[in-house]
Amino acid sequence: MSSRSAALVDRNAALLDRACGIRFVREATDGTLGAGDLARYLLVEEAFVLTAARVLGRVVWESTTWSDLLPSARSLTNLVTEQRDYFAAVRDRHPATGGPAALARAQVLSDVVLRQVAEAGRPAALTGMLAAETMYARWCTAAAAQPAPRDPDLQDWVALHAAPAFLAQVDALRDDVDALDPGTVDDAALDRWFGAVLEAEIAFHDAVHA
């Protein structure tokens, strides 16, 4: 029998395929992503990591048992340590032109995620993060398996999201969604949150192209 999170991903398979087939993903995978687009991507992605940390902080706040709290706390720790360190190391190597405009266009992702969390709390936070991290697990795992002349900093970012530690975080999000009470959170709500985040991910990544 399919788990609830697996069924959610299956229902949104076409949208997930579209998100994983956007220009940014294609060019990051085959090594043709331009230096300007990479610099703008690193700028907007660093900004979104702050949003993701806030979202996971909300999950931690609303978790009432250790088993509920620890997976998101570990993911939050990763964001504020490993990922912050990554951006601090690469920032000066990739000065972005058109940064303010790209940030304004990319803000759609934070706006969608934060609005959903403000309206529905922990269930929306978990479901939205599952959408984002499922997308990244998929495209980065595929990219990591495909040799390409990528910028070393982009290669490190891809490898980070194809590593066992990150994939374990995605598995933990699936478990958290599976544990949501269907009587309180129906499948229509899961689809709404999951789909909205994937649509916003598409707009977010398109924002890096000049």
Backbone as JSON, one array per atom type, in Angstrom:
{
  "sequence": "MSSRSAALVDRNAALLDRACGIRFVREATDGTLGAGDLARYLLVEEAFVLTAARVLGRVVWESTTWSDLLPSARSLTNLVTEQRDYFAAVRDRHPATGGPAALARAQVLSDVVLRQVAEAGRPAALTGMLAAETMYARWCTAAAAQPAPRDPDLQDWVALHAAPAFLAQVDALRDDVDALDPGTVDDAALDRWFGAVLEAEIAFHDAVHA",
  "N": [[0.84, -1.19, 0.0], [0.56, 2.2, -0.88], [2.26, 4.89, 0.7], [1.06, 7.87, 2.35], [2.53, 10.18, 1.68], [3.88, 9.27, -0.59], [1.73, 8.86, -2.31], [0.89, 11.49, -2.54], [3.08, 12.66, -3.91], [2.88, 11.17, -6.27], [0.37, 12.04, -7.27], [1.05, 14.57, -8.0], [2.87, 14.3, -9.98], [3.22, 15.16, -12.67], [3.53, 17.93, -12.45], [5.8, 18.0, -10.84], [7.63, 16.84, -12.59], [7.7, 18.88, -14.49], [8.79, 20.95, -12.98], [11.33, 19.91, -12.54], [12.34, 20.04, -15.04], [12.93, 22.56, -15.91], [14.61, 25.44, -17.36], [16.83, 26.3, -15.76], [17.49, 23.96, -14.27], [18.06, 22.18, -16.37], [20.34, 23.4, -17.51], [22.08, 23.58, -15.34], [22.48, 20.92, -14.95], [23.64, 19.96, -17.36], [25.91, 21.47, -17.52], [25.97, 23.96, -18.76], [25.15, 26.3, -17.6], [25.21, 29.76, -17.35], [27.71, 32.09, -16.1], [26.69, 34.46, -14.99], [24.01, 33.78, -14.48], [24.4, 31.74, -12.63], [25.56, 33.19, -10.52], [23.44, 34.89, -9.83], [21.62, 32.95, -9.07], [22.86, 31.81, -6.78], [22.7, 34.0, -5.12], [19.88, 34.38, -4.77], [19.17, 31.92, -3.77], [20.56, 31.74, -1.36], [19.16, 33.68, 0.03], [16.68, 32.41, 0.19], [17.27, 30.27, 1.84], [17.24, 31.38, 4.37], [14.48, 31.79, 4.66], [13.64, 29.11, 4.62], [14.83, 28.22, 6.97], [13.35, 29.67, 8.84], [10.85, 28.51, 8.42], [11.28, 25.84, 9.2], [11.85, 26.35, 11.83], [9.32, 27.04, 12.73], [8.07, 24.56, 12.49], [9.51, 23.12, 14.41], [8.7, 24.56, 16.7], [6.0, 23.89, 16.82], [6.06, 21.2, 17.28], [5.46, 18.6, 19.49], [6.58, 16.37, 20.61], [9.64, 14.52, 21.09], [10.2, 12.83, 18.93], [8.73, 13.97, 16.87], [9.94, 16.45, 16.73], [12.78, 16.23, 16.36], [13.7, 15.45, 13.65], [13.2, 17.77, 12.03], [14.59, 19.66, 13.5], [17.2, 18.77, 13.12], [17.45, 19.2, 10.36], [17.15, 21.96, 10.33], [19.43, 22.69, 11.74], [21.36, 21.93, 9.86], [20.85, 23.83, 7.84], [21.57, 26.26, 9.08], [24.2, 25.93, 9.6], [25.99, 24.11, 7.81], [24.94, 24.89, 5.25], [24.84, 27.71, 5.42], [27.59, 28.17, 5.79], [28.53, 27.28, 3.34], [27.49, 29.24, 1.54], [28.75, 31.53, 2.53], [31.35, 30.95, 1.84], [31.35, 30.92, -0.97], [30.32, 33.31, -1.87], [31.84, 35.68, -2.51], [33.14, 34.86, -4.76], [31.34, 34.9, -6.79], [30.1, 37.45, -7.87], [27.05, 39.12, -8.32], [25.35, 40.49, -11.04], [22.54, 42.56, -11.6], [21.28, 41.77, -9.29], [19.35, 42.82, -7.32], [16.96, 42.93, -8.86], [16.63, 40.23, -9.55], [16.31, 39.11, -7.01], [13.9, 40.29, -6.28], [12.15, 39.14, -8.13], [12.41, 36.47, -7.45], [11.3, 36.36, -4.96], [8.8, 35.34, -4.84], [8.72, 32.65, -4.08], [9.4, 32.55, -1.32], [7.27, 34.13, -0.44], [5.0, 32.53, -1.01], [5.5, 30.19, 0.52], [5.75, 31.2, 3.17], [3.26, 32.39, 3.51], [1.54, 30.16, 3.39], [2.38, 28.76, 5.64], [1.82, 30.6, 7.64], [-0.94, 30.56, 7.5], [-1.67, 27.87, 7.95], [0.18, 26.53, 9.54], [2.18, 23.94, 11.01], [1.5, 21.53, 9.41], [1.31, 22.62, 6.77], [3.85, 23.68, 6.54], [5.52, 21.39, 6.63], [4.6, 20.03, 4.35], [5.06, 21.84, 2.26], [7.86, 22.08, 2.44], [8.5, 19.44, 1.82], [7.76, 19.36, -0.87], [9.63, 21.16, -2.04], [12.09, 19.97, -1.31], [11.88, 17.42, -2.36], [11.9, 17.98, -5.08], [14.54, 18.99, -5.28], [16.07, 16.78, -4.42], [15.53, 15.03, -6.5], [16.41, 16.31, -8.95], [19.07, 16.95, -8.38], [20.23, 14.49, -7.68], [20.05, 13.18, -10.15], [21.66, 14.94, -11.67], [24.12, 14.71, -10.35], [24.86, 12.21, -11.09], [25.54, 12.51, -13.68], [28.24, 13.25, -15.54], [29.63, 16.45, -16.1], [30.79, 19.66, -17.3], [30.73, 21.48, -14.89], [30.72, 24.51, -12.92], [32.89, 24.53, -10.12], [31.77, 25.31, -7.62], [29.04, 25.1, -8.09], [28.97, 22.38, -8.6], [29.59, 21.4, -6.05], [27.29, 22.21, -4.68], [25.31, 20.71, -5.95], [26.22, 18.15, -5.28], [25.9, 18.24, -2.5], [23.13, 18.08, -2.27], [22.61, 15.61, -3.18], [23.64, 13.9, -1.46], [23.79, 11.33, 1.1], [23.01, 12.36, 3.64], [21.34, 14.56, 3.09], [19.33, 13.3, 1.57], [18.29, 11.67, 3.52], [17.04, 13.57, 5.1], [14.96, 14.3, 3.41], [13.56, 11.89, 3.39], [12.75, 11.91, 6.06], [10.97, 14.06, 6.05], [8.98, 12.95, 4.45], [8.09, 10.94, 6.18], [7.05, 12.56, 8.19], [4.92, 13.82, 6.88], [3.39, 11.58, 6.31], [2.54, 11.03, 8.85], [0.67, 12.95, 9.44], [-2.62, 13.73, 10.48], [-5.27, 12.44, 8.7], [-7.88, 13.11, 9.19], [-7.78, 15.66, 10.08], [-6.15, 17.05, 8.31], [-6.73, 17.06, 5.07], [-6.36, 15.34, 1.84], [-6.72, 17.16, -0.2], [-5.81, 19.55, 0.85], [-3.09, 18.93, 1.22], [-2.34, 18.59, -1.49], [-2.8, 21.17, -2.44], [-0.93, 22.76, -1.0], [1.5, 21.51, -1.68], [1.51, 21.66, -4.5], [1.41, 24.45, -4.92], [3.87, 25.3, -3.92], [5.66, 24.01, -5.67], [4.98, 25.27, -8.1], [5.78, 27.85, -7.42], [8.5, 27.36, -7.07], [9.3, 26.96, -9.69], [8.93, 29.55, -10.8], [10.73, 30.9, -9.15], [13.27, 29.82, -9.84], [13.34, 30.53, -12.53], [13.73, 33.19, -12.25], [16.42, 33.75, -12.14], [17.51, 34.05, -14.6], [18.77, 36.37, -16.86]],
  "CA": [[0.0, 0.0, 0.0], [1.34, 3.42, -1.0], [2.16, 5.8, 1.83], [0.36, 9.11, 2.02], [3.46, 11.08, 1.0], [4.12, 8.74, -1.93], [0.54, 9.16, -3.1], [0.94, 12.93, -2.8], [4.04, 12.87, -4.99], [2.32, 10.58, -7.49], [-0.69, 12.91, -7.79], [1.66, 15.8, -8.52], [4.03, 13.87, -10.77], [3.4, 15.97, -13.88], [4.07, 19.22, -12.02], [7.17, 17.75, -10.39], [8.42, 16.67, -13.82], [7.89, 20.2, -15.1], [9.73, 21.69, -12.14], [12.66, 19.34, -12.72], [12.74, 20.19, -16.43], [13.07, 23.97, -16.24], [15.89, 25.83, -17.96], [17.91, 26.29, -14.78], [17.87, 22.58, -13.98], [18.71, 21.61, -17.56], [21.67, 23.97, -17.72], [22.91, 23.17, -14.21], [22.78, 19.5, -15.13], [24.55, 19.69, -18.49], [27.12, 22.28, -17.42], [25.91, 25.15, -19.62], [24.62, 27.45, -16.86], [26.11, 30.89, -17.45], [28.26, 32.6, -14.84], [25.77, 35.44, -14.44], [22.85, 33.08, -13.94], [24.83, 31.04, -11.42], [25.74, 34.18, -9.46], [22.11, 35.31, -9.36], [21.02, 31.81, -8.37], [23.44, 31.7, -5.45], [22.17, 35.11, -4.33], [18.48, 34.17, -4.38], [19.08, 30.69, -2.98], [20.97, 32.08, -0.01], [18.04, 34.39, 0.65], [15.61, 31.47, 0.52], [17.69, 29.43, 2.97], [16.72, 32.04, 5.57], [13.06, 31.45, 4.74], [13.52, 27.7, 4.99], [15.15, 28.12, 8.4], [12.19, 30.17, 9.58], [9.78, 27.51, 8.3], [11.6, 24.7, 10.07], [11.68, 26.82, 13.2], [7.89, 26.91, 13.04], [7.81, 23.13, 12.69], [10.05, 22.77, 15.73], [7.85, 25.19, 17.71], [4.72, 23.19, 16.92], [6.28, 19.77, 17.54], [5.26, 18.4, 20.93], [7.32, 15.2, 21.08], [10.99, 14.46, 20.53], [10.18, 12.17, 17.62], [8.25, 14.95, 15.9], [10.81, 17.63, 16.68], [14.19, 16.04, 16.03], [14.07, 15.51, 12.23], [13.23, 19.16, 11.55], [15.68, 20.33, 14.2], [18.45, 18.4, 12.44], [17.46, 19.91, 9.08], [17.39, 23.37, 10.65], [20.85, 22.8, 12.07], [22.09, 21.88, 8.59], [20.68, 25.1, 7.13], [22.25, 27.38, 9.73], [25.64, 25.62, 9.71], [26.61, 23.69, 6.55], [24.53, 25.69, 4.09], [25.34, 29.09, 5.62], [29.03, 28.15, 5.55], [28.71, 27.17, 1.89], [27.26, 30.54, 0.89], [29.81, 32.45, 2.96], [32.58, 30.6, 1.11], [31.26, 31.12, -2.43], [29.69, 34.6, -2.19], [32.75, 36.63, -3.15], [33.6, 34.33, -6.05], [30.26, 35.01, -7.77], [29.36, 38.72, -7.75], [25.86, 39.05, -9.17], [24.78, 41.67, -11.66], [21.08, 42.44, -11.61], [20.87, 41.05, -8.1], [18.08, 43.27, -6.72], [15.82, 42.53, -9.69], [16.46, 38.78, -9.41], [15.76, 38.87, -5.68], [12.49, 40.68, -6.28], [11.4, 38.13, -8.89], [12.48, 35.19, -6.74], [10.61, 36.48, -3.69], [7.53, 34.61, -4.92], [8.8, 31.37, -3.35], [9.26, 32.84, 0.11], [5.92, 34.63, -0.18], [4.07, 31.4, -1.0], [5.78, 29.3, 1.65], [5.44, 31.85, 4.44], [1.8, 32.56, 3.6], [0.93, 28.87, 3.72], [2.72, 28.43, 7.03], [1.06, 31.51, 8.5], [-2.36, 30.17, 7.49], [-1.97, 26.49, 8.35], [1.15, 26.03, 10.5], [3.1, 22.81, 10.82], [1.22, 20.67, 8.25], [1.67, 23.3, 5.54], [5.31, 23.8, 6.52], [6.09, 20.1, 6.26], [4.22, 19.68, 2.98], [5.79, 22.72, 1.37], [9.27, 21.67, 2.43], [8.59, 18.18, 1.09], [7.73, 19.68, -2.3], [10.9, 21.76, -2.43], [13.22, 19.06, -1.15], [11.7, 16.32, -3.32], [12.41, 18.51, -6.35], [16.01, 19.06, -5.24], [16.62, 15.43, -4.38], [15.4, 14.41, -7.81], [17.27, 16.84, -10.01], [20.47, 16.9, -8.0], [20.67, 13.11, -7.8], [20.26, 12.94, -11.58], [22.8, 15.73, -12.12], [25.34, 14.16, -9.76], [25.2, 10.99, -11.82], [25.87, 12.87, -15.06], [29.44, 14.09, -15.62], [29.43, 17.66, -16.89], [31.78, 20.7, -16.93], [30.09, 22.46, -14.02], [31.51, 25.31, -12.0], [33.12, 23.72, -8.91], [30.84, 25.65, -6.55], [27.76, 24.47, -8.45], [29.13, 20.93, -8.39], [29.48, 21.14, -4.61], [25.89, 22.39, -4.3], [24.61, 19.53, -6.45], [26.64, 17.0, -4.46], [25.29, 18.39, -1.18], [21.72, 17.69, -2.33], [22.52, 14.21, -3.58], [24.34, 13.15, -0.42], [22.9, 10.56, 1.99], [22.45, 13.16, 4.74], [20.2, 15.33, 2.58], [18.25, 12.38, 1.19], [17.67, 11.23, 4.77], [16.14, 14.65, 5.51], [13.76, 14.18, 2.58], [12.82, 10.74, 3.92], [12.13, 12.32, 7.32], [9.8, 14.87, 5.69], [7.93, 12.01, 4.02], [7.53, 10.32, 7.39], [6.25, 13.57, 8.89], [3.66, 13.98, 6.14], [2.63, 10.35, 6.53], [2.0, 11.04, 10.21], [-0.4, 13.94, 9.58], [-3.94, 13.12, 10.67], [-6.15, 12.71, 7.55], [-9.12, 13.71, 9.65], [-7.53, 17.09, 10.3], [-5.52, 17.58, 7.11], [-7.14, 16.17, 3.99], [-5.47, 15.28, 0.69], [-6.87, 18.38, -0.99], [-4.9, 20.54, 1.44], [-1.73, 18.53, 0.86], [-2.13, 18.9, -2.91], [-2.77, 22.63, -2.6], [0.34, 23.27, -0.51], [2.59, 20.9, -2.46], [1.48, 22.21, -5.85], [1.73, 25.87, -4.9], [5.31, 25.45, -3.73], [6.34, 23.64, -6.91], [4.77, 26.37, -9.06], [6.64, 28.95, -6.99], [9.88, 26.94, -7.35], [9.55, 27.2, -11.11], [9.11, 30.99, -10.95], [11.95, 31.25, -8.4], [14.45, 29.5, -10.64], [13.32, 31.33, -13.76], [14.12, 34.56, -11.91], [17.88, 33.97, -12.2], [17.94, 34.28, -15.97], [18.7, 37.79, -17.22]],
  "C": [[0.87, 1.25, 0.0], [1.16, 4.29, 0.25], [1.47, 7.09, 1.38], [1.28, 10.08, 1.27], [3.76, 10.6, -0.42], [2.93, 9.01, -2.84], [0.48, 10.64, -3.46], [1.9, 13.24, -3.95], [3.5, 12.33, -6.31], [1.24, 11.47, -8.1], [-0.13, 14.18, -8.44], [2.86, 15.51, -9.42], [4.28, 14.76, -11.98], [4.0, 17.33, -13.52], [5.51, 19.07, -11.55], [8.1, 17.56, -11.58], [8.7, 18.02, -14.47], [8.89, 21.02, -14.3], [11.17, 21.2, -12.33], [13.16, 19.45, -14.16], [12.93, 21.63, -16.86], [14.48, 24.28, -16.76], [17.03, 25.77, -16.96], [18.4, 24.87, -14.51], [18.58, 21.95, -15.17], [20.14, 22.11, -17.69], [22.6, 23.65, -16.55], [23.34, 21.72, -14.36], [23.8, 19.26, -16.24], [25.79, 20.58, -18.51], [27.13, 23.54, -18.25], [25.35, 26.37, -18.9], [25.65, 28.57, -16.89], [26.55, 31.41, -16.1], [27.32, 33.61, -14.19], [24.56, 34.79, -13.8], [23.21, 32.33, -12.67], [24.97, 32.04, -10.27], [24.39, 34.64, -8.92], [21.41, 34.17, -8.62], [21.55, 31.71, -6.95], [22.91, 32.81, -4.54], [20.75, 34.82, -3.85], [18.33, 32.91, -3.53], [19.52, 30.94, -1.54], [19.85, 32.8, 0.73], [16.93, 33.42, 1.04], [15.99, 30.55, 1.67], [17.23, 30.06, 4.29], [15.23, 31.74, 5.76], [12.88, 30.01, 5.2], [13.84, 27.5, 6.47], [13.99, 28.6, 9.26], [11.05, 29.14, 9.57], [10.06, 26.32, 9.22], [11.55, 25.1, 11.54], [10.23, 26.75, 13.64], [7.52, 25.45, 13.28], [8.3, 22.71, 14.07], [9.15, 23.32, 16.83], [6.56, 24.4, 17.91], [4.85, 21.69, 17.16], [6.26, 19.54, 19.05], [5.92, 17.15, 21.49], [8.72, 15.24, 20.46], [10.99, 13.85, 19.14], [9.68, 13.1, 16.53], [9.26, 16.07, 15.68], [12.17, 17.36, 16.04], [14.5, 16.07, 14.53], [14.16, 16.94, 11.7], [14.32, 19.96, 12.25], [17.02, 20.02, 13.55], [18.55, 19.13, 11.09], [17.73, 21.4, 9.29], [18.86, 23.59, 10.98], [21.7, 22.78, 10.81], [22.01, 23.21, 7.86], [21.54, 26.2, 7.73], [23.74, 27.11, 9.96], [26.2, 25.31, 8.31], [26.23, 24.6, 5.39], [24.96, 27.15, 4.25], [26.83, 29.16, 5.36], [29.32, 28.06, 4.06], [28.56, 28.54, 1.24], [28.32, 31.56, 1.3], [31.09, 32.21, 2.17], [32.52, 30.99, -0.36], [30.85, 32.54, -2.81], [30.62, 35.52, -2.98], [33.24, 36.15, -4.51], [32.57, 34.53, -7.16], [29.48, 36.31, -7.58], [28.23, 38.76, -8.77], [25.52, 40.43, -9.74], [23.27, 41.47, -11.74], [20.54, 41.73, -10.4], [19.55, 41.52, -7.51], [16.86, 42.85, -7.53], [15.56, 41.03, -9.57], [15.85, 38.43, -8.05], [14.28, 39.21, -5.62], [11.64, 39.65, -7.01], [11.32, 36.81, -8.13], [11.7, 35.2, -5.43], [9.31, 35.68, -3.66], [7.58, 33.32, -4.1], [8.66, 31.6, -1.85], [7.85, 33.31, 0.44], [4.92, 33.48, -0.08], [4.26, 30.54, 0.24], [5.36, 29.95, 2.97], [3.94, 32.1, 4.61], [1.12, 31.26, 3.99], [1.18, 28.51, 5.18], [1.95, 29.32, 7.99], [-0.4, 31.08, 8.6], [-2.6, 28.81, 8.12], [-0.9, 25.84, 9.22], [1.95, 24.82, 10.05], [2.76, 21.92, 9.63], [1.6, 21.31, 6.91], [3.19, 23.44, 5.41], [5.96, 22.5, 6.06], [5.82, 19.76, 4.8], [4.95, 20.55, 1.97], [7.26, 22.38, 1.29], [9.46, 20.36, 1.69], [8.59, 18.44, -0.42], [9.08, 20.2, -2.76], [12.04, 20.75, -2.38], [13.09, 17.82, -2.04], [12.21, 16.76, -4.69], [13.93, 18.5, -6.36], [16.65, 17.68, -5.18], [16.6, 14.79, -5.76], [16.4, 14.98, -8.8], [18.75, 16.78, -9.64], [21.03, 15.48, -8.04], [20.95, 12.76, -9.26], [21.49, 13.68, -12.09], [24.12, 15.15, -11.6], [25.81, 12.91, -10.5], [25.63, 11.26, -13.26], [27.11, 13.76, -15.08], [29.2, 15.28, -16.54], [30.44, 18.71, -16.42], [31.16, 21.81, -16.09], [31.12, 23.3, -13.26], [31.7, 24.51, -10.71], [32.16, 24.04, -7.77], [29.44, 25.09, -6.83], [27.84, 22.97, -8.23], [29.01, 20.58, -6.91], [28.03, 21.25, -4.14], [25.05, 21.19, -4.74], [24.93, 18.33, -5.56], [26.02, 17.05, -3.07], [23.86, 17.87, -1.17], [21.52, 16.28, -2.91], [23.17, 13.3, -2.54], [23.35, 12.42, 0.49], [22.27, 11.4, 3.09], [21.25, 13.97, 4.27], [19.04, 14.41, 2.22], [17.55, 11.83, 2.43], [16.71, 12.3, 5.3], [14.84, 14.62, 4.69], [12.9, 13.01, 3.06], [12.1, 11.11, 5.22], [10.9, 13.2, 7.06], [8.66, 13.98, 5.21], [7.27, 11.36, 5.23], [6.63, 11.3, 8.14], [4.91, 13.79, 8.2], [2.79, 12.75, 6.32], [1.93, 10.37, 7.89], [0.9, 12.08, 10.42], [-1.75, 13.24, 9.64], [-4.84, 13.45, 9.48], [-7.48, 13.34, 7.96], [-9.01, 15.2, 9.88], [-6.99, 17.77, 9.05], [-5.84, 16.64, 5.96], [-6.19, 16.25, 2.8], [-5.56, 16.53, -0.17], [-5.94, 19.47, -0.46], [-3.45, 20.2, 1.11], [-1.43, 18.89, -0.59], [-2.0, 20.4, -3.14], [-1.41, 23.19, -2.17], [1.51, 22.78, -1.37], [2.66, 21.55, -3.84], [1.86, 23.67, -5.89], [3.23, 26.1, -4.74], [6.07, 25.06, -5.0], [6.17, 24.71, -7.98], [5.68, 27.55, -8.71], [8.12, 28.62, -7.22], [10.23, 27.21, -8.82], [9.8, 28.69, -11.35], [10.41, 31.46, -10.29], [13.18, 30.99, -9.26], [14.49, 30.25, -11.96], [13.81, 32.74, -13.49], [15.61, 34.81, -12.07], [18.35, 34.27, -13.62], [17.72, 35.73, -16.36], [17.79, 37.99, -18.43]]
}
